[in-house]
C-alpha cells in the first residue's frame, strides 16, 4: 500500500518499506526492472553502466536514488559499491524489491541508505522523478 499526501504544492506518493541501511538520500530516481551486477556491469570510475545489454546502458548512477529488483553475480560486487562511493559516483540511496547480501553489504560498508520490501510498485516510478528515501519511507515528489 502507499499513501498519497496533499502538500502545499502537489500530491506526493509515500511508499512504506523496510530499512536495511539507515540514512537519508534524495535525488532523481534511476529505475530498472533488470538486476545489476555491480562487479561487471559498471565503470567504477564514472559510475556509468557499461553493459550494452542492460536497460540502463550509458546512464550514470552518481547522485541518483537507484531503484532496482536486486543484484546479481558475485558477492565481491559489494566492494564495487564501496568503490563507487570512494570515487564519488555512487547513488545517494538504493531501493530494491528484495535486498540481497551483495547489495546489503555493499551499502553497509559504503554508508549508502538502502531499503527493500516496498508496499507498492516501485517500478511504476519514472526515471528522473525526484524521490527521497528516509529510513522506512520512500517519498515520490
C-alpha positions as a printed Julia matrix, in Angstrom:
141×3 Matrix{Float64}:
  0.0     0.0     0.0
  1.0     3.57   -0.48
 -0.5     6.79    0.73
 -0.98   10.0    -1.17
 -0.2    13.14    0.81
 -1.59   16.51   -0.2
  1.08   19.15    0.35
  1.34   22.85   -0.26
  2.03   22.37   -3.95
  1.12   18.94   -5.29
  0.31   15.41   -4.22
  3.18   13.12   -3.25
  3.22    9.36   -3.03
  4.75    7.71    0.05
  5.72    4.07   -0.07
  6.45    2.21    3.14
  9.49   -0.08    3.05
 11.95   -1.97    5.25
 15.15   -0.16    6.23
 18.31   -2.22    5.66
 20.98    0.5     5.93
 19.95    3.57    7.88
 20.14    7.03    6.42
 18.59    9.63    4.15
 19.15   10.12    0.45
 17.39   12.14   -2.2
 17.85   12.65   -5.9
 16.43   11.75   -9.26
 15.2     8.18   -9.5
 17.11    5.83  -11.78
 14.76    2.9   -12.31
 15.37   -0.51  -13.87
 13.49   -3.79  -13.77
 16.72   -5.66  -14.52
 19.15   -6.98  -11.91
 22.5    -5.21  -11.62
 25.87   -6.94  -11.42
 27.93   -4.35   -9.56
 31.18   -6.18  -10.31
 30.95   -6.45  -14.11
 28.31   -4.01  -15.4
 29.67   -0.7   -14.12
 32.59    1.58  -14.82
 33.67    2.17  -11.23
 35.49    5.4   -12.07
 32.5     7.12  -13.66
 29.54    5.2   -12.22
 28.2     4.6   -15.74
 26.53    1.31  -16.71
 28.79   -0.23  -19.36
 26.82   -3.39  -20.17
 25.25   -2.81  -23.6
 22.52   -5.38  -22.88
 21.28   -3.59  -19.77
 18.4    -1.1   -20.0
 20.47    1.47  -18.06
 23.38    1.28  -20.54
 25.19    4.61  -20.72
 23.45    6.05  -17.63
 25.31    7.18  -14.52
 24.36    6.01  -11.03
 26.02    9.09   -9.5
 23.79   11.14   -7.2
 20.64    9.16   -8.06
 18.29    7.05   -6.0
 18.78    3.68   -7.65
 15.58    1.62   -7.85
 16.13   -1.97   -8.99
 14.98   -5.51   -8.17
 18.25   -6.95   -6.82
 21.92   -7.52   -7.55
 23.27  -10.48   -9.48
 26.69  -12.05   -9.7
 29.49  -12.37   -7.19
 29.35  -11.11   -3.63
 32.59   -9.27   -4.49
 30.21   -6.74   -6.08
 29.84   -5.29   -2.58
 33.34   -3.87   -2.91
 32.31   -2.34   -6.23
 29.56   -0.44   -4.41
 32.21    0.78   -1.97
 34.48    1.79   -4.9
 31.63    3.83   -6.39
 31.39    5.7    -3.09
 35.14    6.28   -2.86
 35.14    7.6    -6.44
 32.25    9.99   -5.64
 29.97    8.38   -8.25
 27.68    6.31   -6.01
 23.91    6.61   -5.76
 22.6     8.75   -2.88
 20.4     5.8    -1.83
 19.17    2.45   -3.12
 15.76    0.79   -3.06
 15.2    -2.75   -4.24
 12.41   -5.28   -4.24
 14.31   -7.7    -2.03
 17.77   -6.87   -0.75
 20.45   -9.48   -1.34
 23.75   -9.96    0.5
 25.76   -8.13   -2.17
 23.61   -5.0    -2.12
 23.17   -5.0     1.66
 26.84   -5.46    2.49
 27.96   -3.02   -0.23
 25.62   -0.31    1.04
 26.64   -1.01    4.64
 30.38   -0.59    4.02
 29.79    2.42    1.74
 27.25    4.01    4.1
 24.59    4.26    1.37
 20.98    4.17    2.64
 19.17    1.02    1.49
 15.59   -0.2     1.83
 13.57   -3.07    0.4
 10.16   -4.74    0.58
  8.23   -1.72   -0.73
  4.5    -1.63   -0.05
  3.74   -0.51   -3.64
  5.1    -0.97   -7.15
  8.41    0.89   -7.21
  8.84    0.13  -10.92
  5.97    2.47  -11.77
  8.22    5.37  -10.72
  9.71    7.05  -13.77
 13.44    7.67  -14.03
 14.16   11.33  -13.48
 11.41   11.81  -10.87
 12.65   13.34   -7.62
 12.5    10.83   -4.75
 13.58   10.76   -1.12
 14.46    7.68    0.9
 14.32    8.22    4.65
 14.61    5.08    6.75
 11.31    3.19    6.2
  9.71    5.57    3.71
 10.25    6.32    0.02
  8.65    9.61   -0.97
  7.97   10.36   -4.62
  7.9    14.13   -5.08
